[in-house]
Amino acid sequence: MAVETSCGLLAARLRATGRHVYTINPMAAARRRDRHAVTRKKSDHLDAMGLANILHTDKAAHRPLPNDSELTQAIAILCPRPTRRRL
């Protein structure tokens, strides 16, 4: 599975089910979107296809996230990362 960020419940749940989760730099996904999309408009479907294509073609350049210990999983769920406030 390819995701843009390793933080959050989605990545944690994917890793908990035993899947290999690879993080792809969001800027790499944006550059791929600029090269392969007709419009520069963001699309979840095209982003998902782009992440899958990046992982399919360059899997050797990426490594899967390591599994977290039980303590690390508990801390990550109980203490989520702070979000930025928009001014």
PDB file of N, CA, C and O in Angstrom:
ATOM      1  N   MET A   1       0.841  -1.162   0.000  1.00  0.00           N
ATOM      2  CA  MET A   1       0.000   0.000   0.000  1.00  0.00           C
ATOM      3  C   MET A   1       0.894   1.236   0.000  1.00  0.00           C
ATOM      4  O   MET A   1       1.892   1.285   0.719  1.00  0.00           O
ATOM      5  N   ALA A   2       0.547   2.202  -0.781  1.00  0.00           N
ATOM      6  CA  ALA A   2       1.294   3.449  -0.838  1.00  0.00           C
ATOM      7  C   ALA A   2       0.430   4.570  -0.275  1.00  0.00           C
ATOM      8  O   ALA A   2      -0.727   4.723  -0.668  1.00  0.00           O
ATOM      9  N   VAL A   3       0.984   5.349   0.639  1.00  0.00           N
ATOM     10  CA  VAL A   3       0.294   6.493   1.227  1.00  0.00           C
ATOM     11  C   VAL A   3       1.240   7.689   1.205  1.00  0.00           C
ATOM     12  O   VAL A   3       2.458   7.531   1.112  1.00  0.00           O
ATOM     13  N   GLU A   4       0.664   8.884   1.290  1.00  0.00           N
ATOM     14  CA  GLU A   4       1.495  10.079   1.277  1.00  0.00           C
ATOM     15  C   GLU A   4       2.053  10.419   2.649  1.00  0.00           C
ATOM     16  O   GLU A   4       3.068  11.111   2.739  1.00  0.00           O
ATOM     17  N   THR A   5       1.428   9.957   3.709  1.00  0.00           N
ATOM     18  CA  THR A   5       1.900  10.260   5.059  1.00  0.00           C
ATOM     19  C   THR A   5       1.818   9.019   5.927  1.00  0.00           C
ATOM     20  O   THR A   5       0.903   8.207   5.790  1.00  0.00           O
ATOM     21  N   SER A   6       2.770   8.884   6.807  1.00  0.00           N
ATOM     22  CA  SER A   6       2.795   7.715   7.688  1.00  0.00           C
ATOM     23  C   SER A   6       2.042   7.968   8.983  1.00  0.00           C
ATOM     24  O   SER A   6       1.917   7.065   9.810  1.00  0.00           O
ATOM     25  N   CYS A   7       1.543   9.176   9.171  1.00  0.00           N
ATOM     26  CA  CYS A   7       0.824   9.517  10.400  1.00  0.00           C
ATOM     27  C   CYS A   7      -0.662   9.232  10.237  1.00  0.00           C
ATOM     28  O   CYS A   7      -1.190   9.217   9.125  1.00  0.00           O
ATOM     29  N   GLY A   8      -1.311   9.010  11.344  1.00  0.00           N
ATOM     30  CA  GLY A   8      -2.755   8.863  11.328  1.00  0.00           C
ATOM     31  C   GLY A   8      -3.210   7.427  11.467  1.00  0.00           C
ATOM     32  O   GLY A   8      -2.414   6.488  11.433  1.00  0.00           O
ATOM     33  N   LEU A   9      -4.507   7.287  11.623  1.00  0.00           N
ATOM     34  CA  LEU A   9      -5.101   5.980  11.869  1.00  0.00           C
ATOM     35  C   LEU A   9      -5.065   5.071  10.642  1.00  0.00           C
ATOM     36  O   LEU A   9      -4.939   3.855  10.786  1.00  0.00           O
ATOM     37  N   LEU A  10      -5.174   5.635   9.445  1.00  0.00           N
ATOM     38  CA  LEU A  10      -5.183   4.788   8.254  1.00  0.00           C
ATOM     39  C   LEU A  10      -3.887   4.001   8.122  1.00  0.00           C
ATOM     40  O   LEU A  10      -3.909   2.783   7.944  1.00  0.00           O
ATOM     41  N   ALA A  11      -2.779   4.686   8.209  1.00  0.00           N
ATOM     42  CA  ALA A  11      -1.487   3.996   8.102  1.00  0.00           C
ATOM     43  C   ALA A  11      -1.306   3.012   9.254  1.00  0.00           C
ATOM     44  O   ALA A  11      -0.776   1.919   9.054  1.00  0.00           O
ATOM     45  N   ALA A  12      -1.738   3.385  10.455  1.00  0.00           N
ATOM     46  CA  ALA A  12      -1.615   2.491  11.609  1.00  0.00           C
ATOM     47  C   ALA A  12      -2.456   1.238  11.437  1.00  0.00           C
ATOM     48  O   ALA A  12      -2.004   0.138  11.755  1.00  0.00           O
ATOM     49  N   ARG A  13      -3.671   1.393  10.939  1.00  0.00           N
ATOM     50  CA  ARG A  13      -4.552   0.226  10.743  1.00  0.00           C
ATOM     51  C   ARG A  13      -4.039  -0.661   9.608  1.00  0.00           C
ATOM     52  O   ARG A  13      -4.129  -1.886   9.697  1.00  0.00           O
ATOM     53  N   LEU A  14      -3.509  -0.071   8.557  1.00  0.00           N
ATOM     54  CA  LEU A  14      -2.959  -0.878   7.470  1.00  0.00           C
ATOM     55  C   LEU A  14      -1.775  -1.705   7.954  1.00  0.00           C
ATOM     56  O   LEU A  14      -1.638  -2.878   7.605  1.00  0.00           O
ATOM     57  N   ARG A  15      -0.917  -1.076   8.767  1.00  0.00           N
ATOM     58  CA  ARG A  15       0.219  -1.823   9.301  1.00  0.00           C
ATOM     59  C   ARG A  15      -0.222  -2.884  10.286  1.00  0.00           C
ATOM     60  O   ARG A  15       0.391  -3.949  10.360  1.00  0.00           O
ATOM     61  N   ALA A  16      -1.283  -2.614  11.051  1.00  0.00           N
ATOM     62  CA  ALA A  16      -1.770  -3.576  12.042  1.00  0.00           C
ATOM     63  C   ALA A  16      -2.327  -4.832  11.377  1.00  0.00           C
ATOM     64  O   ALA A  16      -2.332  -5.904  11.982  1.00  0.00           O
ATOM     65  N   THR A  17      -2.799  -4.706  10.133  1.00  0.00           N
ATOM     66  CA  THR A  17      -3.334  -5.868   9.423  1.00  0.00           C
ATOM     67  C   THR A  17      -2.252  -6.672   8.710  1.00  0.00           C
ATOM     68  O   THR A  17      -2.546  -7.670   8.052  1.00  0.00           O
ATOM     69  N   GLY A  18      -1.001  -6.237   8.843  1.00  0.00           N
ATOM     70  CA  GLY A  18       0.096  -6.993   8.253  1.00  0.00           C
ATOM     71  C   GLY A  18       0.486  -6.571   6.856  1.00  0.00           C
ATOM     72  O   GLY A  18       1.338  -7.209   6.237  1.00  0.00           O
ATOM     73  N   ARG A  19      -0.112  -5.518   6.345  1.00  0.00           N
ATOM     74  CA  ARG A  19       0.237  -5.047   5.002  1.00  0.00           C
ATOM     75  C   ARG A  19       1.531  -4.244   5.049  1.00  0.00           C
ATOM     76  O   ARG A  19       1.846  -3.614   6.058  1.00  0.00           O
ATOM     77  N   HIS A  20       2.262  -4.275   3.967  1.00  0.00           N
ATOM     78  CA  HIS A  20       3.454  -3.438   3.834  1.00  0.00           C
ATOM     79  C   HIS A  20       2.983  -2.056   3.385  1.00  0.00           C
ATOM     80  O   HIS A  20       2.315  -1.923   2.359  1.00  0.00           O
ATOM     81  N   VAL A  21       3.329  -1.048   4.144  1.00  0.00           N
ATOM     82  CA  VAL A  21       2.913   0.322   3.846  1.00  0.00           C
ATOM     83  C   VAL A  21       4.156   1.120   3.458  1.00  0.00           C
ATOM     84  O   VAL A  21       5.134   1.171   4.204  1.00  0.00           O
ATOM     85  N   TYR A  22       4.106   1.728   2.306  1.00  0.00           N
ATOM     86  CA  TYR A  22       5.191   2.556   1.802  1.00  0.00           C
ATOM     87  C   TYR A  22       4.726   4.004   1.802  1.00  0.00           C
ATOM     88  O   TYR A  22       3.616   4.301   1.360  1.00  0.00           O
ATOM     89  N   THR A  23       5.567   4.908   2.294  1.00  0.00           N
ATOM     90  CA  THR A  23       5.218   6.328   2.232  1.00  0.00           C
ATOM     91  C   THR A  23       5.898   6.947   1.022  1.00  0.00           C
ATOM     92  O   THR A  23       7.078   6.715   0.756  1.00  0.00           O
ATOM     93  N   ILE A  24       5.133   7.726   0.311  1.00  0.00           N
ATOM     94  CA  ILE A  24       5.617   8.427  -0.870  1.00  0.00           C
ATOM     95  C   ILE A  24       5.601   9.911  -0.537  1.00  0.00           C
ATOM     96  O   ILE A  24       4.619  10.417   0.007  1.00  0.00           O
ATOM     97  N   ASN A  25       6.668  10.599  -0.855  1.00  0.00           N
ATOM     98  CA  ASN A  25       6.759  12.027  -0.604  1.00  0.00           C
ATOM     99  C   ASN A  25       5.620  12.741  -1.336  1.00  0.00           C
ATOM    100  O   ASN A  25       5.427  12.528  -2.532  1.00  0.00           O
ATOM    101  N   PRO A  26       4.861  13.592  -0.623  1.00  0.00           N
ATOM    102  CA  PRO A  26       3.760  14.305  -1.278  1.00  0.00           C
ATOM    103  C   PRO A  26       4.202  15.161  -2.464  1.00  0.00           C
ATOM    104  O   PRO A  26       3.445  15.340  -3.417  1.00  0.00           O
ATOM    105  N   MET A  27       5.419  15.687  -2.408  1.00  0.00           N
ATOM    106  CA  MET A  27       5.904  16.473  -3.548  1.00  0.00           C
ATOM    107  C   MET A  27       6.147  15.587  -4.764  1.00  0.00           C
ATOM    108  O   MET A  27       5.943  16.030  -5.895  1.00  0.00           O
ATOM    109  N   ALA A  28       6.577  14.355  -4.556  1.00  0.00           N
ATOM    110  CA  ALA A  28       6.759  13.429  -5.678  1.00  0.00           C
ATOM    111  C   ALA A  28       5.417  13.117  -6.313  1.00  0.00           C
ATOM    112  O   ALA A  28       5.312  13.026  -7.536  1.00  0.00           O
ATOM    113  N   ALA A  29       4.389  12.954  -5.488  1.00  0.00           N
ATOM    114  CA  ALA A  29       3.050  12.703  -6.022  1.00  0.00           C
ATOM    115  C   ALA A  29       2.537  13.915  -6.792  1.00  0.00           C
ATOM    116  O   ALA A  29       1.895  13.764  -7.832  1.00  0.00           O
ATOM    117  N   ALA A  30       2.817  15.111  -6.289  1.00  0.00           N
ATOM    118  CA  ALA A  30       2.387  16.325  -6.986  1.00  0.00           C
ATOM    119  C   ALA A  30       3.121  16.491  -8.313  1.00  0.00           C
ATOM    120  O   ALA A  30       2.514  16.882  -9.311  1.00  0.00           O
ATOM    121  N   ARG A  31       4.421  16.196  -8.335  1.00  0.00           N
ATOM    122  CA  ARG A  31       5.166  16.291  -9.596  1.00  0.00           C
ATOM    123  C   ARG A  31       4.646  15.289 -10.620  1.00  0.00           C
ATOM    124  O   ARG A  31       4.554  15.600 -11.807  1.00  0.00           O
ATOM    125  N   ARG A  32       4.305  14.081 -10.158  1.00  0.00           N
ATOM    126  CA  ARG A  32       3.760  13.075 -11.060  1.00  0.00           C
ATOM    127  C   ARG A  32       2.419  13.541 -11.617  1.00  0.00           C
ATOM    128  O   ARG A  32       2.135  13.349 -12.800  1.00  0.00           O
ATOM    129  N   ARG A  33       1.590  14.157 -10.761  1.00  0.00           N
ATOM    130  CA  ARG A  33       0.292  14.670 -11.194  1.00  0.00           C
ATOM    131  C   ARG A  33       0.481  15.746 -12.253  1.00  0.00           C
ATOM    132  O   ARG A  33      -0.262  15.791 -13.233  1.00  0.00           O
ATOM    133  N   ASP A  34       1.478  16.620 -12.060  1.00  0.00           N
ATOM    134  CA  ASP A  34       1.736  17.680 -13.035  1.00  0.00           C
ATOM    135  C   ASP A  34       2.177  17.119 -14.384  1.00  0.00           C
ATOM    136  O   ASP A  34       1.825  17.667 -15.429  1.00  0.00           O
ATOM    137  N   ARG A  35       2.944  16.035 -14.366  1.00  0.00           N
ATOM    138  CA  ARG A  35       3.436  15.448 -15.619  1.00  0.00           C
ATOM    139  C   ARG A  35       2.372  14.655 -16.359  1.00  0.00           C
ATOM    140  O   ARG A  35       2.369  14.631 -17.590  1.00  0.00           O
ATOM    141  N   HIS A  36       1.463  13.999 -15.628  1.00  0.00           N
ATOM    142  CA  HIS A  36       0.571  13.047 -16.282  1.00  0.00           C
ATOM    143  C   HIS A  36      -0.883  13.478 -16.362  1.00  0.00           C
ATOM    144  O   HIS A  36      -1.675  12.809 -17.026  1.00  0.00           O
ATOM    145  N   ALA A  37      -1.257  14.547 -15.725  1.00  0.00           N
ATOM    146  CA  ALA A  37      -2.655  14.987 -15.758  1.00  0.00           C
ATOM    147  C   ALA A  37      -2.822  16.116 -16.766  1.00  0.00           C
ATOM    148  O   ALA A  37      -1.923  16.932 -16.968  1.00  0.00           O
ATOM    149  N   VAL A  38      -3.980  16.141 -17.385  1.00  0.00           N
ATOM    150  CA  VAL A  38      -4.272  17.196 -18.342  1.00  0.00           C
ATOM    151  C   VAL A  38      -4.505  18.506 -17.594  1.00  0.00           C
ATOM    152  O   VAL A  38      -4.025  19.563 -18.004  1.00  0.00           O
ATOM    153  N   THR A  39      -5.250  18.420 -16.487  1.00  0.00           N
ATOM    154  CA  THR A  39      -5.467  19.600 -15.658  1.00  0.00           C
ATOM    155  C   THR A  39      -4.638  19.467 -14.393  1.00  0.00           C
ATOM    156  O   THR A  39      -4.222  18.367 -14.030  1.00  0.00           O
ATOM    157  N   ARG A  40      -4.402  20.565 -13.735  1.00  0.00           N
ATOM    158  CA  ARG A  40      -3.632  20.531 -12.486  1.00  0.00           C
ATOM    159  C   ARG A  40      -4.555  20.343 -11.287  1.00  0.00           C
ATOM    160  O   ARG A  40      -4.120  20.442 -10.140  1.00  0.00           O
ATOM    161  N   LYS A  41      -5.823  20.072 -11.558  1.00  0.00           N
ATOM    162  CA  LYS A  41      -6.795  19.904 -10.494  1.00  0.00           C
ATOM    163  C   LYS A  41      -6.527  18.618  -9.719  1.00  0.00           C
ATOM    164  O   LYS A  41      -6.220  17.581 -10.308  1.00  0.00           O
ATOM    165  N   LYS A  42      -6.646  18.695  -8.396  1.00  0.00           N
ATOM    166  CA  LYS A  42      -6.409  17.535  -7.546  1.00  0.00           C
ATOM    167  C   LYS A  42      -7.596  16.587  -7.642  1.00  0.00           C
ATOM    168  O   LYS A  42      -8.751  17.011  -7.594  1.00  0.00           O
ATOM    169  N   SER A  43      -7.300  15.304  -7.778  1.00  0.00           N
ATOM    170  CA  SER A  43      -8.330  14.279  -7.862  1.00  0.00           C
ATOM    171  C   SER A  43      -7.887  13.093  -7.006  1.00  0.00           C
ATOM    172  O   SER A  43      -6.777  12.588  -7.175  1.00  0.00           O
ATOM    173  N   ASP A  44      -8.745  12.650  -6.092  1.00  0.00           N
ATOM    174  CA  ASP A  44      -8.391  11.527  -5.236  1.00  0.00           C
ATOM    175  C   ASP A  44      -8.148  10.262  -6.051  1.00  0.00           C
ATOM    176  O   ASP A  44      -7.234   9.494  -5.753  1.00  0.00           O
ATOM    177  N   HIS A  45      -8.959  10.048  -7.072  1.00  0.00           N
ATOM    178  CA  HIS A  45      -8.807   8.859  -7.908  1.00  0.00           C
ATOM    179  C   HIS A  45      -7.472   8.876  -8.645  1.00  0.00           C
ATOM    180  O   HIS A  45      -6.763   7.870  -8.668  1.00  0.00           O
ATOM    181  N   LEU A  46      -7.130  10.004  -9.244  1.00  0.00           N
ATOM    182  CA  LEU A  46      -5.865  10.099  -9.968  1.00  0.00           C
ATOM    183  C   LEU A  46      -4.673  10.048  -9.012  1.00  0.00           C
ATOM    184  O   LEU A  46      -3.630   9.489  -9.353  1.00  0.00           O
ATOM    185  N   ASP A  47      -4.821  10.630  -7.813  1.00  0.00           N
ATOM    186  CA  ASP A  47      -3.745  10.557  -6.825  1.00  0.00           C
ATOM    187  C   ASP A  47      -3.500   9.119  -6.395  1.00  0.00           C
ATOM    188  O   ASP A  47      -2.350   8.700  -6.265  1.00  0.00           O
ATOM    189  N   ALA A  48      -4.566   8.360  -6.174  1.00  0.00           N
ATOM    190  CA  ALA A  48      -4.417   6.954  -5.782  1.00  0.00           C
ATOM    191  C   ALA A  48      -3.746   6.155  -6.893  1.00  0.00           C
ATOM    192  O   ALA A  48      -2.878   5.324  -6.625  1.00  0.00           O
ATOM    193  N   MET A  49      -4.142   6.403  -8.128  1.00  0.00           N
ATOM    194  CA  MET A  49      -3.504   5.718  -9.251  1.00  0.00           C
ATOM    195  C   MET A  49      -2.041   6.127  -9.379  1.00  0.00           C
ATOM    196  O   MET A  49      -1.187   5.301  -9.702  1.00  0.00           O
ATOM    197  N   GLY A  50      -1.756   7.394  -9.128  1.00  0.00           N
ATOM    198  CA  GLY A  50      -0.377   7.871  -9.200  1.00  0.00           C
ATOM    199  C   GLY A  50       0.502   7.238  -8.131  1.00  0.00           C
ATOM    200  O   GLY A  50       1.630   6.836  -8.417  1.00  0.00           O
ATOM    201  N   LEU A  51       0.001   7.144  -6.907  1.00  0.00           N
ATOM    202  CA  LEU A  51       0.773   6.500  -5.841  1.00  0.00           C
ATOM    203  C   LEU A  51       1.035   5.036  -6.165  1.00  0.00           C
ATOM    204  O   LEU A  51       2.138   4.530  -5.956  1.00  0.00           O
ATOM    205  N   ALA A  52       0.011   4.363  -6.677  1.00  0.00           N
ATOM    206  CA  ALA A  52       0.181   2.954  -7.053  1.00  0.00           C
ATOM    207  C   ALA A  52       1.207   2.812  -8.171  1.00  0.00           C
ATOM    208  O   ALA A  52       2.008   1.878  -8.161  1.00  0.00           O
ATOM    209  N   ASN A  53       1.190   3.720  -9.121  1.00  0.00           N
ATOM    210  CA  ASN A  53       2.136   3.663 -10.238  1.00  0.00           C
ATOM    211  C   ASN A  53       3.559   3.947  -9.770  1.00  0.00           C
ATOM    212  O   ASN A  53       4.503   3.298 -10.221  1.00  0.00           O
ATOM    213  N   ILE A  54       3.717   4.917  -8.863  1.00  0.00           N
ATOM    214  CA  ILE A  54       5.043   5.216  -8.325  1.00  0.00           C
ATOM    215  C   ILE A  54       5.598   3.986  -7.625  1.00  0.00           C
ATOM    216  O   ILE A  54       6.758   3.624  -7.820  1.00  0.00           O
ATOM    217  N   LEU A  55       4.773   3.349  -6.814  1.00  0.00           N
ATOM    218  CA  LEU A  55       5.224   2.162  -6.092  1.00  0.00           C
ATOM    219  C   LEU A  55       5.494   1.000  -7.043  1.00  0.00           C
ATOM    220  O   LEU A  55       6.436   0.233  -6.841  1.00  0.00           O
ATOM    221  N   HIS A  56       4.676   0.872  -8.070  1.00  0.00           N
ATOM    222  CA  HIS A  56       4.850  -0.224  -9.026  1.00  0.00           C
ATOM    223  C   HIS A  56       6.149  -0.076  -9.817  1.00  0.00           C
ATOM    224  O   HIS A  56       6.854  -1.059 -10.046  1.00  0.00           O
ATOM    225  N   THR A  57       6.465   1.142 -10.230  1.00  0.00           N
ATOM    226  CA  THR A  57       7.633   1.328 -11.083  1.00  0.00           C
ATOM    227  C   THR A  57       8.930   1.502 -10.298  1.00  0.00           C
ATOM    228  O   THR A  57       9.997   1.130 -10.787  1.00  0.00           O
ATOM    229  N   ASP A  58       8.858   2.064  -9.084  1.00  0.00           N
ATOM    230  CA  ASP A  58      10.067   2.358  -8.316  1.00  0.00           C
ATOM    231  C   ASP A  58      10.048   1.718  -6.935  1.00  0.00           C
ATOM    232  O   ASP A  58      10.488   2.339  -5.967  1.00  0.00           O
ATOM    233  N   LYS A  59       9.555   0.507  -6.823  1.00  0.00           N
ATOM    234  CA  LYS A  59       9.450  -0.143  -5.515  1.00  0.00           C
ATOM    235  C   LYS A  59      10.817  -0.311  -4.852  1.00  0.00           C
ATOM    236  O   LYS A  59      10.919  -0.243  -3.627  1.00  0.00           O
ATOM    237  N   ALA A  60      11.845  -0.525  -5.630  1.00  0.00           N
ATOM    238  CA  ALA A  60      13.188  -0.715  -5.074  1.00  0.00           C
ATOM    239  C   ALA A  60      13.721   0.562  -4.429  1.00  0.00           C
ATOM    240  O   ALA A  60      14.602   0.503  -3.571  1.00  0.00           O
ATOM    241  N   ALA A  61      13.192   1.716  -4.837  1.00  0.00           N
ATOM    242  CA  ALA A  61      13.650   2.985  -4.285  1.00  0.00           C
ATOM    243  C   ALA A  61      12.960   3.336  -2.968  1.00  0.00           C
ATOM    244  O   ALA A  61      13.356   4.289  -2.297  1.00  0.00           O
ATOM    245  N   HIS A  62      11.945   2.585  -2.600  1.00  0.00           N
ATOM    246  CA  HIS A  62      11.192   2.863  -1.383  1.00  0.00           C
ATOM    247  C   HIS A  62      11.284   1.666  -0.448  1.00  0.00           C
ATOM    248  O   HIS A  62      11.499   0.536  -0.886  1.00  0.00           O
ATOM    249  N   ARG A  63      11.120   1.926   0.832  1.00  0.00           N
ATOM    250  CA  ARG A  63      11.132   0.831   1.794  1.00  0.00           C
ATOM    251  C   ARG A  63       9.872   0.904   2.636  1.00  0.00           C
ATOM    252  O   ARG A  63       9.351   1.991   2.886  1.00  0.00           O
ATOM    253  N   PRO A  64       9.379  -0.246   3.075  1.00  0.00           N
ATOM    254  CA  PRO A  64       8.148  -0.229   3.863  1.00  0.00           C
ATOM    255  C   PRO A  64       8.398   0.332   5.260  1.00  0.00           C
ATOM    256  O   PRO A  64       9.513   0.281   5.779  1.00  0.00           O
ATOM    257  N   LEU A  65       7.345   0.862   5.847  1.00  0.00           N
ATOM    258  CA  LEU A  65       7.438   1.356   7.216  1.00  0.00           C
ATOM    259  C   LEU A  65       7.649   0.190   8.164  1.00  0.00           C
ATOM    260  O   LEU A  65       7.054  -0.871   7.973  1.00  0.00           O
ATOM    261  N   PRO A  66       8.471   0.361   9.167  1.00  0.00           N
ATOM    262  CA  PRO A  66       8.648  -0.722  10.151  1.00  0.00           C
ATOM    263  C   PRO A  66       7.412  -0.825  11.035  1.00  0.00           C
ATOM    264  O   PRO A  66       6.669   0.144  11.193  1.00  0.00           O
ATOM    265  N   ASN A  67       7.199  -1.997  11.607  1.00  0.00           N
ATOM    266  CA  ASN A  67       6.077  -2.184  12.513  1.00  0.00           C
ATOM    267  C   ASN A  67       6.354  -1.469  13.825  1.00  0.00           C
ATOM    268  O   ASN A  67       7.485  -1.460  14.310  1.00  0.00           O
ATOM    269  N   ASP A  68       5.323  -0.876  14.393  1.00  0.00           N
ATOM    270  CA  ASP A  68       5.443  -0.192  15.675  1.00  0.00           C
ATOM    271  C   ASP A  68       5.237  -1.178  16.815  1.00  0.00           C
ATOM    272  O   ASP A  68       4.533  -2.177  16.670  1.00  0.00           O
ATOM    273  N   SER A  69       5.851  -0.889  17.931  1.00  0.00           N
ATOM    274  CA  SER A  69       5.613  -1.691  19.124  1.00  0.00           C
ATOM    275  C   SER A  69       4.221  -1.350  19.666  1.00  0.00           C
ATOM    276  O   SER A  69       3.622  -0.357  19.254  1.00  0.00           O
ATOM    277  N   GLU A  70       3.717  -2.154  20.571  1.00  0.00           N
ATOM    278  CA  GLU A  70       2.398  -1.892  21.146  1.00  0.00           C
ATOM    279  C   GLU A  70       2.370  -0.565  21.889  1.00  0.00           C
ATOM    280  O   GLU A  70       1.381   0.165  21.826  1.00  0.00           O
ATOM    281  N   LEU A  71       3.452  -0.251  22.590  1.00  0.00           N
ATOM    282  CA  LEU A  71       3.519   1.015  23.320  1.00  0.00           C
ATOM    283  C   LEU A  71       3.478   2.200  22.358  1.00  0.00           C
ATOM    284  O   LEU A  71       2.787   3.185  22.618  1.00  0.00           O
ATOM    285  N   THR A  72       4.201   2.112  21.268  1.00  0.00           N
ATOM    286  CA  THR A  72       4.207   3.186  20.283  1.00  0.00           C
ATOM    287  C   THR A  72       2.835   3.365  19.656  1.00  0.00           C
ATOM    288  O   THR A  72       2.406   4.498  19.433  1.00  0.00           O
ATOM    289  N   GLN A  73       2.142   2.282  19.370  1.00  0.00           N
ATOM    290  CA  GLN A  73       0.792   2.365  18.814  1.00  0.00           C
ATOM    291  C   GLN A  73      -0.160   3.042  19.789  1.00  0.00           C
ATOM    292  O   GLN A  73      -0.972   3.875  19.387  1.00  0.00           O
ATOM    293  N   ALA A  74      -0.064   2.690  21.070  1.00  0.00           N
ATOM    294  CA  ALA A  74      -0.944   3.292  22.075  1.00  0.00           C
ATOM    295  C   ALA A  74      -0.681   4.783  22.207  1.00  0.00           C
ATOM    296  O   ALA A  74      -1.621   5.571  22.317  1.00  0.00           O
ATOM    297  N   ILE A  75       0.582   5.177  22.198  1.00  0.00           N
ATOM    298  CA  ILE A  75       0.917   6.598  22.319  1.00  0.00           C
ATOM    299  C   ILE A  75       0.440   7.368  21.095  1.00  0.00           C
ATOM    300  O   ILE A  75      -0.072   8.480  21.226  1.00  0.00           O
ATOM    301  N   ALA A  76       0.600   6.800  19.921  1.00  0.00           N
ATOM    302  CA  ALA A  76       0.189   7.481  18.690  1.00  0.00           C
ATOM    303  C   ALA A  76      -1.314   7.706  18.648  1.00  0.00           C
ATOM    304  O   ALA A  76      -1.768   8.729  18.137  1.00  0.00           O
ATOM    305  N   ILE A  77      -2.084   6.780  19.170  1.00  0.00           N
ATOM    306  CA  ILE A  77      -3.540   6.930  19.162  1.00  0.00           C
ATOM    307  C   ILE A  77      -3.987   7.915  20.237  1.00  0.00           C
ATOM    308  O   ILE A  77      -4.883   8.727  20.009  1.00  0.00           O
ATOM    309  N   LEU A  78      -3.360   7.842  21.406  1.00  0.00           N
ATOM    310  CA  LEU A  78      -3.766   8.709  22.510  1.00  0.00           C
ATOM    311  C   LEU A  78      -3.276  10.144  22.353  1.00  0.00           C
ATOM    312  O   LEU A  78      -3.912  11.069  22.857  1.00  0.00           O
ATOM    313  N   CYS A  79      -2.178  10.339  21.676  1.00  0.00           N
ATOM    314  CA  CYS A  79      -1.590  11.673  21.534  1.00  0.00           C
ATOM    315  C   CYS A  79      -1.405  12.000  20.056  1.00  0.00           C
ATOM    316  O   CYS A  79      -0.287  11.927  19.546  1.00  0.00           O
ATOM    317  N   PRO A  80      -2.478  12.358  19.363  1.00  0.00           N
ATOM    318  CA  PRO A  80      -2.332  12.666  17.945  1.00  0.00           C
ATOM    319  C   PRO A  80      -1.488  13.917  17.733  1.00  0.00           C
ATOM    320  O   PRO A  80      -1.371  14.766  18.616  1.00  0.00           O
ATOM    321  N   ARG A  81      -0.910  14.007  16.553  1.00  0.00           N
ATOM    322  CA  ARG A  81      -0.087  15.170  16.238  1.00  0.00           C
ATOM    323  C   ARG A  81      -0.964  16.406  16.168  1.00  0.00           C
ATOM    324  O   ARG A  81      -2.093  16.337  15.681  1.00  0.00           O
ATOM    325  N   PRO A  82      -0.460  17.547  16.653  1.00  0.00           N
ATOM    326  CA  PRO A  82      -1.272  18.775  16.602  1.00  0.00           C
ATOM    327  C   PRO A  82      -1.445  19.230  15.160  1.00  0.00           C
ATOM    328  O   PRO A  82      -0.553  19.061  14.329  1.00  0.00           O
ATOM    329  N   THR A  83      -2.590  19.802  14.880  1.00  0.00           N
ATOM    330  CA  THR A  83      -2.859  20.323  13.544  1.00  0.00           C
ATOM    331  C   THR A  83      -2.523  21.804  13.519  1.00  0.00           C
ATOM    332  O   THR A  83      -2.554  22.483  14.545  1.00  0.00           O
ATOM    333  N   ARG A  84      -2.211  22.278  12.357  1.00  0.00           N
ATOM    334  CA  ARG A  84      -1.892  23.698  12.212  1.00  0.00           C
ATOM    335  C   ARG A  84      -3.178  24.491  12.131  1.00  0.00           C
ATOM    336  O   ARG A  84      -4.166  24.054  11.540  1.00  0.00           O
ATOM    337  N   ARG A  85      -3.146  25.653  12.729  1.00  0.00           N
ATOM    338  CA  ARG A  85      -4.272  26.563  12.630  1.00  0.00           C
ATOM    339  C   ARG A  85      -4.049  27.504  11.471  1.00  0.00           C
ATOM    340  O   ARG A  85      -2.946  28.003  11.248  1.00  0.00           O
ATOM    341  N   ARG A  86      -5.106  27.732  10.749  1.00  0.00           N
ATOM    342  CA  ARG A  86      -5.019  28.712   9.664  1.00  0.00           C
ATOM    343  C   ARG A  86      -5.414  30.074  10.202  1.00  0.00           C
ATOM    344  O   ARG A  86      -6.409  30.208  10.914  1.00  0.00           O
ATOM    345  N   LEU A  87      -4.635  31.074   9.858  1.00  0.00           N
ATOM    346  CA  LEU A  87      -4.916  32.431  10.335  1.00  0.00           C
ATOM    347  C   LEU A  87      -5.704  33.195   9.336  1.00  0.00           C
ATOM    348  O   LEU A  87      -6.033  34.359   9.568  1.00  0.00           O
TER     349      LEU A  87
END
